[in-house]
Amino acid sequence: MMSNNEQITSIPLSKAEIDRRYRVLTVDAKGAVRQRMLDMGLVPGISLAVVRFAPLGDPIEIRIHRFLMSLRKEEAKDVIVTDIGPIPHHGQNNRRGRGLGWGRMRHIHGK
């Protein structure tokens, strides 16, 4: 929880950095663009990750849960976000392993 003297630093999504997670504070777009963003899950309170920028910086690709979405910089400037930290990268030691999905179970049990 934040203390009274801490403030949330907000930036437009167009100024966000790659490999960082952000929480959406507001969506200030208007009309059909705003509705499209909201319909696709870009709503206040949701966390997202900036995946990459196109070679010339436009569009921006973001990830919301497991969904990838591209926004033009002109659209992204209307989405106000706050930084909530780096994207956690799972190293070699943090891998879960292959598990026993249907293919592995069939191989092990001979069915």
C-alpha atoms as an extended CHARMM CRD file, in Angstrom:
* protein
*
       111  EXT
         1         1  MET       CA              0.0000000000        0.0000000000        0.0000000000  PROA      1               0.0000000000
         2         2  MET       CA              1.2200000000        3.5060000000       -0.7760000000  PROA      2               0.0000000000
         3         3  SER       CA              1.8500000000        6.0900000000        1.9140000000  PROA      3               0.0000000000
         4         4  ASN       CA              0.3770000000        9.5670000000        1.7040000000  PROA      4               0.0000000000
         5         5  ASN       CA              3.5600000000       11.1980000000        0.3850000000  PROA      5               0.0000000000
         6         6  GLU       CA              4.0380000000        8.7270000000       -2.5160000000  PROA      6               0.0000000000
         7         7  GLN       CA              2.5090000000        9.6070000000       -5.8450000000  PROA      7               0.0000000000
         8         8  ILE       CA              1.6690000000        7.5000000000       -8.8520000000  PROA      8               0.0000000000
         9         9  THR       CA              3.7180000000        8.4820000000      -11.8860000000  PROA      9               0.0000000000
        10        10  SER       CA              1.5880000000        8.2750000000      -14.9770000000  PROA      10              0.0000000000
        11        11  ILE       CA              2.7370000000        8.3230000000      -18.5930000000  PROA      11              0.0000000000
        12        12  PRO       CA              1.0480000000        7.8080000000      -21.9490000000  PROA      12              0.0000000000
        13        13  LEU       CA              1.4290000000        4.2670000000      -23.2910000000  PROA      13              0.0000000000
        14        14  SER       CA              3.2240000000        5.7350000000      -26.3190000000  PROA      14              0.0000000000
        15        15  LYS       CA              6.1660000000        6.5920000000      -23.9830000000  PROA      15              0.0000000000
        16        16  ALA       CA              6.3120000000        3.1380000000      -22.3450000000  PROA      16              0.0000000000
        17        17  GLU       CA              9.4090000000        0.9190000000      -22.4560000000  PROA      17              0.0000000000
        18        18  ILE       CA              9.7890000000       -2.6180000000      -23.7800000000  PROA      18              0.0000000000
        19        19  ASP       CA              9.8650000000       -5.4730000000      -21.2180000000  PROA      19              0.0000000000
        20        20  ARG       CA              8.0060000000       -3.4770000000      -18.5620000000  PROA      20              0.0000000000
        21        21  ARG       CA              4.5740000000       -4.0830000000      -17.0550000000  PROA      21              0.0000000000
        22        22  TYR       CA              2.0640000000       -1.2640000000      -16.7250000000  PROA      22              0.0000000000
        23        23  ARG       CA             -1.3580000000       -0.7890000000      -15.1740000000  PROA      23              0.0000000000
        24        24  VAL       CA             -3.9180000000        1.1670000000      -17.1870000000  PROA      24              0.0000000000
        25        25  LEU       CA             -5.1970000000        4.2090000000      -15.3110000000  PROA      25              0.0000000000
        26        26  THR       CA             -7.4320000000        5.7880000000      -17.9520000000  PROA      26              0.0000000000
        27        27  VAL       CA             -8.4020000000        5.4090000000      -21.5990000000  PROA      27              0.0000000000
        28        28  ASP       CA             -8.9180000000        8.9340000000      -22.9380000000  PROA      28              0.0000000000
        29        29  ALA       CA             -9.6000000000        7.9820000000      -26.5730000000  PROA      29              0.0000000000
        30        30  LYS       CA            -12.9000000000        9.0570000000      -28.0990000000  PROA      30              0.0000000000
        31        31  GLY       CA            -15.5800000000        7.4370000000      -30.2300000000  PROA      31              0.0000000000
        32        32  ALA       CA            -15.0670000000        4.1860000000      -32.1350000000  PROA      32              0.0000000000
        33        33  VAL       CA            -11.3680000000        3.9380000000      -31.2200000000  PROA      33              0.0000000000
        34        34  ARG       CA            -12.1950000000        4.0480000000      -27.5090000000  PROA      34              0.0000000000
        35        35  GLN       CA            -14.9380000000        1.4640000000      -27.9100000000  PROA      35              0.0000000000
        36        36  ARG       CA            -12.5980000000       -0.8420000000      -29.8430000000  PROA      36              0.0000000000
        37        37  MET       CA             -9.9360000000       -0.5680000000      -27.1170000000  PROA      37              0.0000000000
        38        38  LEU       CA            -12.4550000000       -1.3100000000      -24.3560000000  PROA      38              0.0000000000
        39        39  ASP       CA            -13.9610000000       -4.2260000000      -26.3130000000  PROA      39              0.0000000000
        40        40  MET       CA            -10.5030000000       -5.7680000000      -26.7230000000  PROA      40              0.0000000000
        41        41  GLY       CA             -9.8100000000       -5.6030000000      -22.9780000000  PROA      41              0.0000000000
        42        42  LEU       CA             -7.8250000000       -2.3820000000      -22.6870000000  PROA      42              0.0000000000
        43        43  VAL       CA             -9.7650000000       -1.1290000000      -19.6540000000  PROA      43              0.0000000000
        44        44  PRO       CA             -8.7180000000        0.8410000000      -16.5480000000  PROA      44              0.0000000000
        45        45  GLY       CA             -7.1450000000       -1.3980000000      -13.9200000000  PROA      45              0.0000000000
        46        46  ILE       CA             -5.8500000000       -4.0640000000      -16.3280000000  PROA      46              0.0000000000
        47        47  SER       CA             -2.1310000000       -4.8340000000      -16.4040000000  PROA      47              0.0000000000
        48        48  LEU       CA             -0.3020000000       -5.0820000000      -19.7130000000  PROA      48              0.0000000000
        49        49  ALA       CA              3.2150000000       -5.6020000000      -20.9940000000  PROA      49              0.0000000000
        50        50  VAL       CA              4.9360000000       -3.7580000000      -23.8150000000  PROA      50              0.0000000000
        51        51  VAL       CA              6.2930000000       -6.4680000000      -26.1200000000  PROA      51              0.0000000000
        52        52  ARG       CA              7.9090000000       -4.4910000000      -28.9460000000  PROA      52              0.0000000000
        53        53  PHE       CA              7.8240000000       -1.4790000000      -31.1940000000  PROA      53              0.0000000000
        54        54  ALA       CA              7.8360000000       -1.7170000000      -34.9840000000  PROA      54              0.0000000000
        55        55  PRO       CA             11.1680000000       -0.7440000000      -36.6090000000  PROA      55              0.0000000000
        56        56  LEU       CA             10.0770000000        2.8710000000      -37.0780000000  PROA      56              0.0000000000
        57        57  GLY       CA              8.4240000000        2.9820000000      -33.6300000000  PROA      57              0.0000000000
        58        58  ASP       CA              4.8370000000        2.6570000000      -34.8440000000  PROA      58              0.0000000000
        59        59  PRO       CA              2.7870000000        0.5360000000      -34.0330000000  PROA      59              0.0000000000
        60        60  ILE       CA              3.3500000000       -0.6760000000      -30.4690000000  PROA      60              0.0000000000
        61        61  GLU       CA              2.6380000000       -4.3100000000      -29.6100000000  PROA      61              0.0000000000
        62        62  ILE       CA              1.2900000000       -4.9970000000      -26.1220000000  PROA      62              0.0000000000
        63        63  ARG       CA              0.2280000000       -8.1550000000      -24.2850000000  PROA      63              0.0000000000
        64        64  ILE       CA             -2.9120000000       -8.2600000000      -22.1570000000  PROA      64              0.0000000000
        65        65  HSD       CA             -3.0140000000      -11.6750000000      -20.4610000000  PROA      65              0.0000000000
        66        66  ARG       CA             -2.2110000000      -13.9670000000      -23.4230000000  PROA      66              0.0000000000
        67        67  PHE       CA             -3.6510000000      -11.6630000000      -26.0720000000  PROA      67              0.0000000000
        68        68  LEU       CA             -1.3850000000       -9.5670000000      -28.3170000000  PROA      68              0.0000000000
        69        69  MET       CA             -2.6730000000       -6.2130000000      -29.4950000000  PROA      69              0.0000000000
        70        70  SER       CA             -1.0910000000       -3.5480000000      -31.7030000000  PROA      70              0.0000000000
        71        71  LEU       CA             -1.8180000000        0.1340000000      -31.2690000000  PROA      71              0.0000000000
        72        72  ARG       CA             -0.7000000000        3.0890000000      -33.3240000000  PROA      72              0.0000000000
        73        73  LYS       CA              1.2840000000        5.6550000000      -31.3510000000  PROA      73              0.0000000000
        74        74  GLU       CA             -1.5260000000        8.1280000000      -31.9800000000  PROA      74              0.0000000000
        75        75  GLU       CA             -3.9370000000        5.7290000000      -30.2160000000  PROA      75              0.0000000000
        76        76  ALA       CA             -1.4450000000        4.7510000000      -27.5020000000  PROA      76              0.0000000000
        77        77  LYS       CA             -0.9570000000        8.3530000000      -26.3770000000  PROA      77              0.0000000000
        78        78  ASP       CA             -4.5860000000        8.3360000000      -25.1930000000  PROA      78              0.0000000000
        79        79  VAL       CA             -3.9600000000        5.3950000000      -22.8250000000  PROA      79              0.0000000000
        80        80  ILE       CA             -2.5190000000        6.5920000000      -19.5070000000  PROA      80              0.0000000000
        81        81  VAL       CA             -0.5320000000        3.9660000000      -17.5760000000  PROA      81              0.0000000000
        82        82  THR       CA              1.6890000000        3.5850000000      -14.5390000000  PROA      82              0.0000000000
        83        83  ASP       CA              4.7820000000        1.3710000000      -14.3540000000  PROA      83              0.0000000000
        84        84  ILE       CA              4.3890000000       -1.6830000000      -12.0910000000  PROA      84              0.0000000000
        85        85  GLY       CA              7.7460000000       -3.3460000000      -12.7430000000  PROA      85              0.0000000000
        86        86  PRO       CA              9.7090000000       -5.5170000000      -15.1430000000  PROA      86              0.0000000000
        87        87  ILE       CA              8.2880000000       -8.5160000000      -16.9470000000  PROA      87              0.0000000000
        88        88  PRO       CA              9.3940000000      -11.5900000000      -14.9850000000  PROA      88              0.0000000000
        89        89  HSD       CA             11.6170000000      -13.7430000000      -17.1900000000  PROA      89              0.0000000000
        90        90  HSD       CA             11.7760000000      -17.3700000000      -16.2310000000  PROA      90              0.0000000000
        91        91  GLY       CA             15.3330000000      -18.6470000000      -16.3900000000  PROA      91              0.0000000000
        92        92  GLN       CA             16.4600000000      -22.2190000000      -16.9200000000  PROA      92              0.0000000000
        93        93  ASN       CA             16.0290000000      -23.0200000000      -13.2100000000  PROA      93              0.0000000000
        94        94  ASN       CA             12.4480000000      -21.7560000000      -13.0590000000  PROA      94              0.0000000000
        95        95  ARG       CA             10.9950000000      -24.0020000000      -15.7610000000  PROA      95              0.0000000000
        96        96  ARG       CA              8.0850000000      -26.1920000000      -14.7980000000  PROA      96              0.0000000000
        97        97  GLY       CA              9.0520000000      -29.1150000000      -16.9710000000  PROA      97              0.0000000000
        98        98  ARG       CA              7.0360000000      -30.9210000000      -19.5800000000  PROA      98              0.0000000000
        99        99  GLY       CA              4.3430000000      -32.3700000000      -17.3760000000  PROA      99              0.0000000000
       100       100  LEU       CA              2.1900000000      -35.3480000000      -18.2540000000  PROA      100             0.0000000000
       101       101  GLY       CA             -0.0630000000      -34.0610000000      -21.0100000000  PROA      101             0.0000000000
       102       102  TRP       CA             -2.1070000000      -36.4790000000      -23.1280000000  PROA      102             0.0000000000
       103       103  GLY       CA              0.7700000000      -37.2790000000      -25.4930000000  PROA      103             0.0000000000
       104       104  ARG       CA              3.2080000000      -38.0610000000      -22.6690000000  PROA      104             0.0000000000
       105       105  MET       CA              0.6620000000      -40.1310000000      -20.7330000000  PROA      105             0.0000000000
       106       106  ARG       CA             -0.1070000000      -42.2020000000      -23.8130000000  PROA      106             0.0000000000
       107       107  HSD       CA              3.5950000000      -42.8230000000      -24.3720000000  PROA      107             0.0000000000
       108       108  ILE       CA              4.1920000000      -43.8350000000      -20.7400000000  PROA      108             0.0000000000
       109       109  HSD       CA              1.0800000000      -45.9970000000      -20.3340000000  PROA      109             0.0000000000
       110       110  GLY       CA              1.1200000000      -47.4960000000      -23.8370000000  PROA      110             0.0000000000
       111       111  LYS       CA             -2.4360000000      -46.4840000000      -24.7370000000  PROA      111             0.0000000000
